[in-house]
Amino acid sequence: MSKRLYRSRDERIVAGVCGGIAEYLDVDPTLVRLAFILLSIGPFPGLLAYLIMMLVIPLEPLAGSERSYGIDEPQLPA
């Protein structure tokens, strides 16, 4: 089975983009978040890239389902 890039449901602060990239690359999500912060400070438009990826990368499928339709499921309080 091939690896796919998804927005993370577990490792998310805003939309799960950095968490999904971290899961795909098998690195700590904090490192990916720091990289986005550094890219946002410099001449590279990191915030614009994040917003585009938020729209383009699909949400991680729920366990047991094969497809994600990009709709966030409501979270029940723990």
Secondary structure, DSSP 8 states (H G I E B T S, - for coil): ------B-SSS-SSSSHHHHHHHHHTS-HHHHHHHHHHHHHSSS-HHHHHHHHHHHS-B---TT-S---S--------
